[in-house]
């Protein structure tokens, strides 16, 4: 599950259990690109329909800026400066038994303030920057317009060059987007809405809802269509309803942002103000019908397989049959409607809202989704709200970084294949697989030793564990982009055509056998995930390197860092959500009533623990929202510790940097999470992210582990000795 989750717009492919459900992936990707929100897989979001629904579930819960690591960049000087453990990062004036995070990271935090173009800056981000620099080199070479370029080099090179040509974007003004704006403005009646929404979906903008393919939750071998809530411009549905002073001010600033976007479009201030208020009203209605982030964590709550006729009864004002036919699914009989109340809210908007106000909403959606390839003034205004206001970033990121990320998002396999060719190492692959095997063995022992689980459920759990498939390092099959026409100088059209390609690819999966070799993130991504419906763990090449894994490091540090990552992903198969899926990835209750109750009691301990943590002055973490990730963090580190002891086989390694192996193990864990963050971003993360903030991911886990307390000689009553300790796995 994502080590860090998105902070702005959510990706377009519908997905259950995603903590943030905003208007589109394009906007999140745009905000990430402009603000520097390094959020793991979510950084590389795709346009509407680009990924199956499960992806967003995974992104919201299972993908964890966590991963396994290979020695990918040993030949690079920058790689030599980054290792799995940094003695200089320690704050030796801090007491590890009082605040282990400060002890592990204090030196690093003092030396690494948040850059002006970022809202958070941690060791994940430094690695992503390294990866991005490698991608830039690939793209700069490919963008040289030489006749000897391969077809793949032409596509990624010309896509990148077109994005980089800001002078051309400014000179064209609104010319590129004008046909789509005209299509919206040309609607003469509400029946015309279906055709306009369809056209927007094709080019990667998805107003109102998200729609794509997904495995049927109760029969994972069957790929069906999935319809999910979406359409919001604020980070979470609760942003529309909180009454605290900060939330009220954020809504005011959002409306002001919309007003400015309409002014940039050429509207007078009075007209722009009315249009902005209309958009806010529509989004508030949609938010009322949306499930909150905690509700969406329940897989049963977001699964409703309905017939098309039943869907039509929820919203007869939208021509669903026409929409399905237009996107290539004529005659479809049934689909998963994740949130039926949202579809009814959408119907309320269609029936009760004037046609002009609906046009304003569609226009705002399109402008925001496309701002990175619009004139600079649109990019700057979008950054000002999503980057500065919501996340506290002081400046927009360099254009090359944003265009590199967008190329990776739109042509992931074309660029990813080149990345893997340049970076992937055999030794790291071998050792990584060995670590995965060691962690799986440790988890099996942990399950068998549980005193609260009955033999019947243990047996089923072991069947599931043995069925987990491991995808590490690279893909077996790369996508063929031969049918995509990438035109140098046409940034807007390139985005539209690549978006339509991915929408078609995802929808063509419906009714076909489930392709378990596919990935839900690009290979340069610094992240990893567990997929409950595929029952597999996935570690792309981008994260397989220091600080997570280092061939030069001792086993203690590697197991504390990447070992805990592996354990985290494996544990997701048995967290409060993953445990609801069986070995085949089907939503099925395989627990006895007694075991389920025992699990929930132990999970509730974690809910209470993490709900006690406070950030940004007065914002409490949401222990229910973060339960899955907290369960995986606590279980993952414990399992990694067991695997380390197995590997050491009773031997005590010599001290390194003056530290014994057991202390280095926990420091390997702590230093992965070193991160500075703006107050604005901390507030946003606490309210929307299914992951706890870094400090609490570290301290929350070690305070539950007697092994940690023994390693550092902590005493009862100190902060890192929690009583009673929480433990599920």
ABEGO torsion letter per residue (X at the ends): XBABBBABBBBABBBBGBABBBABAAAAAAAAAAAGBBAEAAABBBBBGABBAAAAAAAAAABBGBBBBBBAAAABAAAAABBABBAAABBAABBAAABAAAAAAAAAAAABBBBAABABBBAAAAAAAAAAAAAAAAAAAAABBBAABBAAAAAAAAAAAAAABAAAAAAAEAAAAAAAAAAAAABABAAAAAAAAAAAAAAGBBBGBBBBBBBBAABAABBBBBBBBBGBABABAAAAABABAAAAAAAAAAAAAAAAAAAAAGBBAAAAAAAAAAAAAAAAAAAAABBBAAAAABAAAABBBBBAAAAAAABAABBAAAAAAAAGBBGBABBBBABAAAAAAAAAAAAABBAAAAAAAAAAAAAAAAAAABBAAAAAAAAAAAAAAAAGBABBBBAAAAAAAAAAAABAAAAAAAAAAAABBAAAAAAAAAAAAAAAAAAAAAAAABAABBAAAAAAAAAAAAABBBBBGBBABBBBAAABBBBBGBAAAAAAAAAAAAAAAAAAABGBBBBAABBABBAABBBBBBBAAAGBBBBBAAABBOAABBAABBAAAAAABAAAAAAAAAAAAABAAAAABBAAGBBBBABBAAAAAAAAAAAAAAAAAAAABBBGGABBBBAAAAAAAAAAAAAAAAAAAAAAAAAAGGBBBBBBGGBBAAAAAAAAAAAAABBBBBAAAAAAAAAABABBBAAAAAAAAAAABAAAAAAAGBBBGBAABBOBBBBAX
